[in-house]
Amino acid sequence: MMEERSRAQAIIFNACIFLNCLLVFLLFFGSELRLPAFLQVFGRAHPLVLHFPIVLLLLAFGSELIVASSRAAVPKNTANWLLLSAAFTTVITALMGLFLSKEPGYGGDEVTTHKWLGIACSLLAFGWYGLKDQVRRNKAITTVTGIGVAAVLLVAGHIGGNITHGEDFLFSPVLAKSETPQVPFEDAIVYTHLIQPIFEKKCMSCHNSSKAKGELVMETQQLLLKGGKDGKLWDTTAAGFGLLMQRIHLPLESKEHMPPQGKPQLTDEEARILYLWIKAGSSFTQKLATLPDSDSLKMIARSFFKSKDEEQYTFAAADENTVKKLSNSYRVVAPIATGSPALDVSFFSAAQFKGEQLKELEKVKDNIVSLQLSKMPVTDEDLKAIGSFSNLRALNLSFTKVKGDGIKYLAGLQHLKQLSLSGTGITTGGLQPLAKLKTLIAIEVWNTAITDKDLTSLKSNFPKAAFDIGYKGDTVIAKLSTPIITAANDKQIFSNTSLITIKSPVKAAIIRYTTDGNPPDSLKSPGYEKPFIIGKSAVIHARAFLKGWISSDTATAGFYKSGIKVDSVFLITRPNPRYIKNAMDGKAFIDEALGGVNFGTPEWVGYQDSVLEIYLFFKQPVKVSALTLNGLVATGSDIFPPDVLQVWGGTTTQSLQLLSQTRPTQPSANQPAYLADFTGSFQPRQVSLIKLVAKPVRLPAWHPRKGKKGWVFCDEVLVN
């Protein structure tokens, strides 16, 4: 038995000699080493096994101290095995780390130092075992050897933790935390005090000079602008504003989702802050205070900073759980500053807005001091609910449907300081009910019927208020607001015909539109004069034009004819896990709720790894001749038309026959997100059920992620 143990130890010791020689050789001569796939897997196991040598080396140190003291508590053979196991696992771990460092994204002084210290640990452990008998003769030498190995091990682990998890990962719990200096709201810089902390907390651990994943380093402004191997981080002209926003909105299980699964994820608020910063031009020097009062980023940021002359509120704070319940994807309710009882409320989606959502705020009406409703379809009747927000200081109603009849409901807001009515139907007479408000100091009324000539009478009635009626003069060029496209009763799905109305906040603007999917131009596209009727499905695009102004962005809205009601839906295949909740067991395909160009809203259901396959059931046999899949195309986010669209029909699941098979036209280049419908037409057929199949496409050769699976997004299926 003793001989077998000695033989086994000799074999492992000889393996340690070979592996340490290989380790040193690769260190000096392996710079051009190209790893095969199996060695890459071996290298990536480094974080999984590094705990074994740490534990074994520390146990070996303890046992060696006991043996050196000539105590019998630890037999020499047990101590030998502990020390040999530590030496063997250390050299294996060091080799894994060396292979891992060959992958892209690992570089810099920290990685080099970590590599040398890891190899030093391996050589020290190997030498300790080889000279164990000599070291044991003197307890002092044993102690010095153990402390030396432990010190190298601790420093190597500390640097490894920095590389993997960020700076000072190991010692951060015991070191004094350096809090970020709290700057007043007036002095806060958008990037330095709002954006950079997000990058440092959620991104920098993988994108630093030591661990530049994807060749991206985010430590300086210059390196941020440079981007990584896949290109620049953001582009305000691209769909989805570029790589950064695309990656953070990918499904969590996607390999390209950022931050990767297992790392701290961005909160919804952090993602929105990044989006708003990029959308506004991603300035590195702009101060928060210089943003317009109606700016969403400024409103969100107010909860992070205190103002120099911040008002002291005497009312009690609202219940935290109530505030949380009132916030959702389309409405943010949050304190204006940490610990403040005052609330800021912002609405974000015009398509989802309903007047009842203002009444839901009744529970916190005495705490609301700021209300952002810009571009929401707010009516004069909705102002009745706002009139009950007794502590309201700032109200933004710009580009809403307010005409002025409901302004009287705001006459009781004794604390109101700022009011924006730009782009509404307000008139000079409509403002009169507010003349008694002594606190009102700023009123925005540009793009309204109020002109310079009206200012004299307004100032006599509002002596303390400053009026903003917009820029005047030939040298100033402003951009027109995007037109608003609506249908009768605000229904995007209709049975026979639908009456379409298009409006521009600037009454003098000329609106041109198209119904064929092409963007409208200023000359050839038909001009909008009055509401018009459509009798078939159409995606309508509209733009506003006016001499001396920059033309508006293109407004897009889809309206779809559905002549046959589907009674129930069964999901044959399930969507991506992220969208299972949205699918509502198939009800989302027939609920007549349509999404916009933002695929993150609840209306959309996404398929990528599986083919979209669903059954549509009818209680009674129906005659059908077409099926339309209402979808989304966003090439920058890998969302494409289906590769193949099949429609099957029959009386039972066993008697289905192929009625139509089409291959939708695929985009030939990257372009902004747009709505699209994919239709399969066929000879009229009597059916009791339909099977719909939509196969995701492989991304084309021109796409940055060519060859990977694309997404199919759908929010409604229409049968005619």
C-alpha positions in Angstrom: 0.0 0.0 0.0 2.8 2.4 0.9 4.5 1.6 -2.4 1.3 2.3 -4.3 0.9 5.7 -2.6 4.5 6.6 -3.3 4.1 5.5 -7.0 0.9 7.6 -7.3 2.6 10.6 -5.8 5.6 10.2 -8.1 3.3 10.1 -11.2 1.5 13.3 -10.1 4.8 15.0 -9.2 6.2 14.1 -12.7 3.0 15.5 -14.2 3.6 18.7 -12.3 7.1 18.9 -13.6 5.8 18.6 -17.2 2.9 21.0 -16.8 5.1 23.7 -15.1 7.6 23.4 -17.9 4.8 23.8 -20.4 3.4 26.7 -18.5 6.8 28.5 -18.6 7.3 27.7 -22.2 3.9 29.1 -23.2 4.5 32.2 -21.1 7.6 33.1 -23.1 6.9 31.5 -26.5 3.1 31.2 -26.8 2.3 34.8 -27.9 1.2 33.5 -31.4 -0.6 30.5 -30.0 -4.0 29.9 -31.7 -6.2 27.8 -29.5 -8.4 24.9 -30.8 -12.0 24.9 -29.6 -11.4 22.3 -26.9 -8.6 24.3 -25.3 -10.9 27.4 -25.4 -13.4 25.4 -23.3 -10.6 24.3 -21.0 -9.5 27.9 -20.6 -13.0 29.2 -19.9 -13.2 26.7 -16.9 -10.6 28.8 -15.1 -13.1 30.7 -13.0 -14.7 27.4 -12.0 -11.6 25.6 -10.7 -9.6 28.4 -9.2 -11.1 27.9 -5.8 -9.5 24.5 -5.4 -5.9 25.6 -5.3 -6.8 28.5 -3.0 -8.4 26.1 -0.4 -5.7 23.4 -0.8 -2.8 25.8 -0.5 -4.2 27.2 2.7 -4.9 23.8 4.1 -1.4 22.6 3.1 0.1 25.6 4.9 -1.7 24.7 8.1 -0.7 21.0 7.9 2.9 21.9 7.2 3.0 24.1 10.3 1.8 21.1 12.4 4.3 18.7 10.8 7.1 21.2 11.3 6.1 21.4 15.0 6.6 17.6 15.2 3.0 17.1 16.2 1.3 13.8 15.4 -2.1 15.4 14.6 -1.4 15.3 10.9 0.5 12.3 9.5 3.3 13.2 7.1 1.7 11.2 4.3 -1.6 13.2 4.6 0.5 16.5 4.6 2.3 15.2 1.5 -1.0 14.6 -0.3 -2.4 18.0 0.6 0.7 19.8 -0.6 0.9 17.7 -3.8 -2.8 18.3 -4.6 -2.3 22.0 -4.1 0.7 22.0 -6.5 -1.2 20.0 -9.1 -4.4 22.0 -9.0 -2.4 25.3 -9.0 -0.6 24.4 -12.2 -3.8 23.3 -13.9 -5.6 26.5 -12.9 -2.6 28.6 -14.1 -2.7 26.8 -17.5 -6.4 27.5 -17.8 -5.9 31.1 -17.0 -3.2 31.4 -19.6 -5.4 29.9 -22.3 -8.3 32.2 -21.3 -6.0 35.2 -21.6 -5.5 34.4 -25.3 -9.1 35.2 -26.1 -10.0 38.7 -27.4 -10.9 41.2 -24.8 -8.1 40.4 -22.3 -5.2 42.7 -22.2 -3.5 45.5 -20.2 -1.2 45.6 -17.2 -3.7 44.0 -14.8 -4.0 40.8 -16.9 -0.3 40.6 -17.4 0.4 41.0 -13.6 -2.3 38.4 -12.8 -0.8 36.0 -15.3 2.7 36.3 -13.8 1.4 36.0 -10.2 -0.6 32.9 -11.2 2.5 31.2 -12.7 4.5 32.3 -9.6 1.9 30.5 -7.4 2.3 27.4 -9.5 6.1 27.4 -9.3 6.1 28.2 -5.6 3.7 25.4 -4.8 5.7 22.9 -7.0 9.0 24.0 -5.4 7.5 23.7 -1.9 6.5 20.1 -2.5 9.8 19.2 -4.1 11.7 20.7 -1.1 9.2 19.7 1.6 11.6 17.6 3.7 14.1 20.4 3.9 11.5 23.1 4.6 9.9 21.0 7.4 13.1 20.9 9.4 12.7 24.5 10.4 9.3 25.9 11.5 10.4 29.5 10.7 11.2 28.5 7.1 7.9 26.8 6.9 6.1 29.9 8.2 7.9 32.2 5.8 7.2 29.9 2.8 3.6 29.6 3.7 3.1 33.3 4.3 4.9 34.1 1.0 2.7 31.7 -1.0 -0.4 33.0 0.7 0.6 36.6 -0.1 1.2 35.9 -3.8 -2.1 34.0 -3.8 -4.0 36.8 -2.2 -2.7 39.5 -4.5 -3.3 37.3 -7.6 -6.9 36.7 -6.4 -7.4 40.4 -5.8 -6.3 41.3 -9.3 -8.4 38.5 -10.8 -11.4 39.8 -8.9 -10.8 43.2 -10.3 -10.6 41.9 -13.9 -13.8 39.8 -13.5 -15.9 42.0 -11.3 -14.4 45.5 -11.4 -11.9 47.5 -9.4 -11.3 46.7 -5.7 -13.8 43.8 -5.8 -12.0 41.8 -3.1 -11.5 44.5 -0.6 -14.4 46.8 -1.3 -16.5 45.5 1.7 -13.7 46.5 4.2 -12.5 49.7 2.5 -14.1 53.0 3.2 -16.5 53.8 0.4 -15.8 56.9 -1.5 -19.2 58.4 -2.0 -19.8 60.3 -5.2 -19.9 64.0 -4.3 -23.5 65.2 -4.2 -23.8 68.2 -6.5 -26.8 70.5 -6.7 -29.2 70.1 -9.6 -28.1 73.4 -11.0 -24.4 72.2 -11.3 -25.0 68.6 -12.4 -23.6 67.5 -15.8 -25.8 65.0 -17.6 -22.9 62.7 -18.6 -20.6 63.0 -15.5 -23.3 62.8 -12.8 -26.1 60.7 -14.5 -24.7 58.6 -17.4 -21.1 57.8 -16.2 -22.3 56.2 -12.9 -24.5 53.8 -14.9 -21.6 52.8 -17.1 -19.3 52.3 -14.1 -21.8 50.2 -12.2 -23.2 48.0 -15.0 -20.7 48.0 -17.8 -17.1 48.8 -16.8 -16.3 45.4 -15.2 -16.2 43.9 -18.7 -15.2 46.9 -20.7 -12.0 48.3 -19.2 -8.4 48.4 -20.2 -7.7 45.0 -18.6 -10.8 43.2 -19.9 -12.0 44.8 -23.1 -14.8 42.5 -24.2 -15.6 43.0 -27.8 -12.5 45.4 -28.0 -14.7 48.0 -26.2 -13.2 50.1 -23.4 -15.6 52.6 -21.6 -13.2 54.3 -19.3 -12.9 57.6 -21.1 -15.1 59.7 -23.4 -12.7 59.2 -26.3 -12.8 55.4 -26.0 -16.6 55.5 -25.7 -16.9 57.4 -28.9 -14.4 55.0 -30.6 -16.6 52.0 -29.9 -15.6 48.3 -30.2 -15.1 45.7 -32.9 -18.8 45.8 -33.9 -18.8 49.6 -34.4 -19.8 52.7 -32.5 -22.0 52.4 -29.4 -24.7 54.8 -30.5 -26.0 56.5 -33.7 -29.0 58.8 -33.5 -29.7 58.2 -37.2 -29.9 54.4 -36.8 -32.9 52.3 -35.9 -33.0 51.8 -32.2 -30.2 54.4 -31.9 -27.4 51.9 -32.4 -25.7 49.0 -30.7 -25.9 50.1 -27.1 -29.7 50.3 -27.0 -30.1 47.3 -29.2 -28.0 45.1 -27.0 -29.6 46.1 -23.7 -33.1 45.3 -25.1 -32.2 41.9 -26.5 -33.7 38.9 -24.5 -31.8 38.2 -21.3 -30.8 34.7 -22.6 -29.4 36.1 -25.9 -25.6 35.8 -26.1 -25.4 39.4 -27.2 -27.6 40.8 -24.4 -25.8 43.4 -22.3 -25.0 43.2 -19.5 -24.6 39.4 -19.9 -26.8 37.0 -17.9 -25.5 36.7 -14.4 -24.3 40.3 -14.2 -26.3 43.1 -12.5 -28.8 44.2 -15.1 -29.9 47.7 -16.0 -33.1 48.9 -14.4 -35.9 50.2 -16.6 -35.1 53.7 -15.4 -31.4 53.4 -16.2 -32.2 52.1 -19.7 -34.5 55.0 -20.3 -31.9 57.5 -19.0 -29.4 56.1 -21.5 -32.0 56.3 -24.3 -33.0 59.9 -23.6 -29.3 61.0 -23.4 -28.5 59.4 -26.7 -31.6 60.7 -28.4 -30.8 64.2 -27.2 -27.3 64.1 -28.9 -25.2 62.4 -26.2 -23.4 65.5 -25.0 -20.6 65.1 -22.5 -20.7 68.7 -21.3 -24.4 69.7 -21.1 -25.8 70.6 -17.7 -29.1 69.2 -16.5 -30.3 72.7 -15.7 -30.0 73.8 -19.4 -32.4 71.2 -20.6 -36.0 72.4 -21.3 -38.3 72.0 -18.4 -40.5 69.6 -20.5 -37.5 67.4 -21.2 -38.1 63.8 -20.0 -34.5 63.3 -18.9 -34.5 66.5 -16.8 -37.7 65.4 -15.1 -36.3 61.9 -14.3 -33.1 63.5 -13.1 -34.8 65.7 -10.6 -35.2 62.6 -8.3 -31.5 62.2 -8.1 -30.4 65.8 -7.2 -31.4 68.5 -4.8 -31.7 72.0 -6.0 -29.8 74.9 -4.3 -33.0 76.6 -3.5 -35.2 73.5 -3.3 -38.6 74.2 -2.0 -39.5 72.6 1.3 -42.7 70.7 1.2 -44.8 70.4 4.3 -47.3 67.7 3.2 -46.8 64.1 4.2 -45.2 61.5 1.9 -47.5 59.1 0.0 -47.4 55.4 0.7 -44.4 53.8 -1.1 -46.3 50.8 -2.3 -49.0 53.0 -3.8 -46.4 55.0 -5.7 -44.8 51.8 -7.0 -48.1 50.4 -8.2 -49.0 53.6 -10.1 -45.8 53.4 -12.1 -45.8 51.3 -15.3 -44.3 51.1 -18.8 -46.2 54.3 -19.9 -46.3 56.3 -16.7 -43.5 57.0 -14.2 -44.5 58.2 -10.7 -41.4 59.0 -8.6 -40.2 61.4 -5.8 -38.5 64.6 -7.2 -35.6 63.9 -4.9 -34.5 61.2 -2.5 -36.6 61.4 0.7 -38.9 64.1 -0.7 -42.7 63.7 -0.3 -43.2 65.6 -3.6 -43.9 63.5 -6.7 -43.2 63.9 -10.4 -45.5 62.2 -12.9 -44.6 61.6 -16.5 -46.6 59.9 -19.3 -44.7 58.4 -22.3 -47.0 56.6 -24.7 -49.8 58.5 -26.6 -51.2 55.3 -27.9 -51.7 53.9 -24.4 -53.0 57.1 -22.8 -56.6 57.2 -21.5 -58.2 59.9 -19.3 -58.9 57.4 -16.6 -55.1 57.1 -16.0 -55.3 60.7 -14.6 -58.1 59.7 -12.2 -56.0 56.8 -11.0 -53.6 59.4 -9.5 -56.3 60.4 -7.1 -54.5 58.4 -4.4 -51.5 60.7 -4.5 -53.1 63.9 -5.8 -51.8 66.0 -2.9 -48.2 64.9 -3.5 -47.9 65.7 -7.3 -45.9 68.8 -7.9 -44.9 68.2 -11.5 -47.0 66.6 -14.3 -45.6 65.8 -17.8 -48.3 65.2 -20.4 -46.6 66.5 -23.6 -48.0 64.9 -26.8 -50.6 62.9 -24.9 -54.2 63.0 -26.3 -55.4 65.0 -23.2 -58.7 66.7 -23.7 -60.3 69.7 -21.9 -62.5 67.2 -19.9 -59.3 65.5 -18.5 -58.3 68.8 -16.9 -61.0 68.3 -14.3 -58.9 65.5 -12.7 -55.7 67.6 -12.9 -57.5 70.5 -11.1 -57.6 68.4 -8.0 -53.8 68.1 -7.8 -53.7 70.9 -5.2 -49.9 71.1 -4.9 -49.1 71.1 -8.6 -46.2 73.5 -9.5 -45.4 72.5 -13.1 -47.8 71.3 -15.7 -46.9 70.4 -19.3 -49.8 70.2 -21.7 -47.9 71.0 -24.9 -49.2 69.4 -28.2 -52.2 67.8 -26.5 -55.9 68.1 -27.6 -56.6 70.9 -25.2 -58.6 73.7 -26.8 -59.2 75.9 -23.7 -62.6 75.1 -22.4 -61.2 73.1 -19.6 -58.7 75.7 -18.4 -61.2 76.8 -15.8 -60.6 73.5 -13.9 -57.0 74.7 -13.3 -58.1 78.0 -11.6 -57.8 76.4 -8.2 -54.1 75.4 -8.5 -52.8 78.1 -6.1 -49.2 76.8 -6.3 -48.9 76.5 -10.1 -45.7 78.2 -11.4 -45.1 76.8 -14.8 -47.6 76.0 -17.5 -46.9 74.8 -21.1 -49.8 75.0 -23.7 -47.6 75.1 -26.8 -49.2 73.5 -29.9 -52.7 73.4 -28.4 -55.9 75.2 -29.4 -55.6 77.8 -26.5 -56.5 81.4 -27.2 -56.1 84.6 -25.2 -59.6 84.3 -23.8 -59.0 80.7 -22.8 -56.2 81.8 -20.4 -58.3 84.3 -18.5 -59.5 81.8 -15.8 -55.9 81.6 -14.6 -55.4 85.4 -14.2 -56.0 85.1 -10.5 -53.1 82.7 -9.9 -50.4 84.8 -8.3 -47.8 82.1 -8.4 -47.8 81.6 -12.2 -44.5 82.9 -13.6 -43.9 81.1 -16.9 -46.4 80.2 -19.6 -45.4 78.6 -23.0 -47.8 79.3 -25.8 -45.7 78.9 -29.0 -47.4 77.3 -32.0 -50.8 78.6 -30.9 -53.2 81.2 -32.0 -51.7 83.7 -29.6 -49.4 86.2 -31.3 -47.2 89.2 -30.5 -50.2 91.5 -30.7 -51.9 89.6 -27.9 -48.9 90.0 -25.5 -49.9 93.5 -24.3 -53.3 92.4 -23.0 -51.9 89.2 -21.6 -49.2 90.9 -19.6 -51.7 93.3 -18.1 -53.7 90.3 -16.8 -50.6 88.2 -15.9 -48.1 90.9 -14.6 -45.8 88.4 -13.0 -45.8 85.8 -15.8 -43.3 85.5 -18.7 -44.8 84.3 -22.0 -42.9 82.2 -24.5 -44.6 82.5 -27.9 -41.6 81.0 -29.8 -38.9 82.3 -32.1 -39.5 85.0 -34.6 -37.4 86.2 -37.5 -36.1 85.0 -40.8 -32.8 83.7 -39.5 -34.4 81.1 -37.2 -35.4 77.7 -38.7 -37.5 75.4 -36.5 -38.6 71.8 -37.1 -42.2 71.0 -37.5 -43.8 68.6 -35.1 -44.8 65.2 -36.3 -48.4 64.9 -37.5 -51.0 62.9 -35.6 -52.8 60.2 -37.5 -56.1 58.9 -36.0 -59.1 56.9 -37.0 -62.8 57.2 -36.1 -63.3 56.1 -32.5 -59.5 55.7 -32.3 -59.8 52.1 -33.7 -57.0 50.7 -35.7 -58.9 47.6 -36.7 -62.2 48.0 -38.6 -64.8 45.8 -40.2 -66.0 47.7 -43.4 -64.4 51.2 -43.7 -62.5 53.6 -41.5 -62.4 57.4 -41.5 -58.8 58.7 -41.2 -57.9 62.1 -39.8 -54.4 63.7 -39.9 -53.5 66.8 -37.9 -50.4 69.0 -37.5 -50.0 71.2 -34.4 -48.9 74.0 -36.8 -52.1 74.9 -38.6 -50.4 76.5 -41.6 -48.4 73.4 -42.4 -49.1 71.3 -45.5 -49.6 67.6 -44.7 -48.7 65.0 -47.4 -49.4 61.3 -46.9 -49.1 57.9 -48.5 -51.0 54.6 -48.2 -48.6 52.4 -50.2 -45.9 52.1 -47.5 -43.6 54.6 -49.1 -42.4 57.8 -47.3 -44.2 60.9 -48.4 -42.4 63.7 -50.2 -43.1 67.4 -50.5 -44.2 67.4 -54.2 -45.6 64.1 -55.5 -47.4 62.7 -52.5 -51.1 63.6 -52.1 -51.9 66.5 -49.8 -54.3 66.1 -46.9 -57.3 68.4 -47.0 -60.0 66.6 -45.1 -60.7 63.2 -43.4 -60.7 60.3 -46.0 -62.2 56.8 -46.0 -60.2 53.6 -46.4 -61.8 50.3 -47.2 -58.8 48.0 -46.9 -55.8 47.5 -44.7 -53.2 50.3 -45.0 -50.1 51.6 -43.3 -50.3 55.4 -43.6 -47.3 57.7 -43.5 -47.6 61.4 -43.1 -45.2 64.4 -43.0 -45.7 68.1 -42.4 -44.1 70.7 -44.7 -44.0 74.5 -44.4 -41.7 77.1 -46.1 -39.1 78.4 -43.8 -39.4 75.3 -41.5 -37.6 72.0 -41.4 -40.1 69.3 -42.4 -41.4 67.0 -39.7 -40.4 63.4 -39.0 -42.6 60.8 -40.7 -45.7 59.7 -38.7 -46.7 56.1 -39.2 -50.0 54.3 -38.3 -51.4 51.1 -39.4 -55.2 50.5 -40.0 -56.4 47.0 -40.7 -59.6 45.5 -42.0 -60.8 42.3 -40.3 -64.0 40.9 -41.7 -64.1 37.5 -39.9 -63.9 37.1 -36.1 -61.6 34.4 -34.8 -63.1 32.7 -31.7 -60.0 31.3 -30.1 -56.3 30.7 -30.6 -54.0 27.8 -29.7 -50.2 28.2 -29.6 -48.6 25.2 -31.3 -45.2 26.6 -30.6 -44.4 29.0 -27.8 -42.7 32.4 -28.4 -39.4 33.4 -26.9 -39.6 33.2 -23.1 -39.4 36.9 -22.8 -42.7 37.3 -24.7 -44.7 34.4 -23.3 -46.5 36.8 -20.9 -47.3 39.2 -23.8 -48.8 36.3 -25.8 -51.6 35.7 -23.2 -52.0 32.1 -24.4 -52.7 33.3 -27.9 -55.2 36.0 -27.1 -52.7 38.7 -28.1 -53.1 37.7 -31.7 -56.8 38.6 -31.8 -57.2 41.3 -29.1 -57.2 44.2 -31.6 -54.4 45.9 -29.6 -51.7 47.1 -31.9 -48.1 48.1 -31.0 -46.0 50.9 -32.4 -42.4 50.8 -33.7 -41.1 50.1 -30.2 -40.9 46.3 -29.9 -40.6 46.5 -26.1 -44.3 47.3 -25.6 -46.7 44.6 -24.3 -48.6 44.3 -27.6 -45.7 42.5 -29.4 -45.0 38.8 -29.4 -41.6 37.7 -30.6 -40.3 34.4 -32.1 -36.7 33.6 -32.9 -35.5 30.1 -31.9 -38.8 28.5 -33.0 -41.1 28.9 -35.9 -44.4 30.8 -35.2 -47.2 28.2 -35.5 -50.7 28.8 -34.2 -54.2 27.5 -34.8 -57.1 29.9 -35.3 -60.5 28.3 -34.5 -64.0 29.3 -35.6 -67.2 28.2 -33.9 -69.0 27.9 -37.2 -67.4 27.2 -40.7 -66.5 30.4 -42.5 -65.4 31.3 -46.0 -62.0 32.9 -46.1 -59.7 34.2 -48.8 -56.9 36.0 -47.1 -54.9 36.1 -43.8 -52.8 39.0 -42.7 -50.0 38.9 -40.1 -49.5 42.4 -38.7 -45.8 42.7 -37.9 -42.8 44.9 -37.3 -39.5 45.3 -39.1 -36.5 46.7 -37.2 -33.3 45.5 -39.0 -31.0 47.1 -36.4 -32.6 44.8 -33.7 -32.6 41.7 -35.9 -36.4 41.9 -36.5 -37.2 40.9 -40.1 -40.2 39.8 -42.2 -40.8 36.1 -42.0 -38.7 34.0 -44.4 -41.8 31.9 -45.3 -45.5 32.6 -44.5 -47.9 29.6 -44.8 -51.6 29.5 -44.4 -53.2 26.0 -43.9 -57.0 25.5 -43.7 -59.5 22.7 -43.1 -62.2 21.3 -40.9 -60.0 19.4 -38.4 -56.3 19.5 -37.5 -55.9 16.2 -39.5 -57.5 17.5 -42.7 -55.5 20.7 -43.1 -54.4 21.7 -46.7 -51.9 24.3 -47.7 -53.9 27.3 -48.9 -51.1 29.9 -49.4 -47.3 30.1 -49.2 -45.5 33.4 -49.6 -42.0 34.7 -49.2 -42.2 38.4 -48.0 -39.7 40.8 -49.5 -36.7 41.2 -47.3 -34.9 44.5 -46.5 -31.7 45.0 -48.6 -30.0 47.4 -46.1 -30.3 48.7 -42.6 -33.3 51.2 -42.1 -35.4 52.7 -39.4 -38.0 50.5 -37.7 -41.4 50.4 -39.5 -44.7 48.5 -39.3 -45.6 46.0 -42.0 -48.3 43.5 -42.8 -47.7 40.1 -44.5 -50.6 38.7 -46.3 -51.4 35.2 -47.7 -54.2 35.3 -50.3 -55.9 32.3 -51.9 -59.1 31.1 -53.5 -62.1 31.4 -51.2 -62.3 28.3 -49.0 -64.8 27.0 -46.3 -62.8 26.2 -43.1 -63.4 25.6 -39.4 -59.8 26.3 -38.5 -56.6 27.8 -39.9 -53.0 27.0 -39.1 -50.6 29.9 -39.5 -46.8 29.3 -39.9 -44.2 32.1 -40.0 -40.6 31.0 -40.2 -37.9 33.4 -38.9 -35.2 34.4 -41.5 -31.5 33.9 -41.3 -29.9 37.4 -41.2 -28.6 38.3 -44.6 -25.0 38.8 -45.7 -25.1 42.6 -45.4 -26.1 42.4 -41.8 -23.5 42.7 -39.0 -24.8 39.4 -37.5 -25.2 37.6 -40.8 -26.2 33.9 -40.6 -27.8 34.2 -37.2 -31.5 33.7 -36.6 -33.7 36.8 -37.0 -36.8 37.6 -35.1 -40.5 37.5 -36.2 -42.7 40.0 -34.3 -46.5 39.9 -34.5 -49.2 41.7 -32.6 -52.4 40.7 -34.5 -53.7 38.2 -37.1 -56.5 39.4 -39.3 -58.8 37.1 -41.4 -60.8 38.2 -44.4 
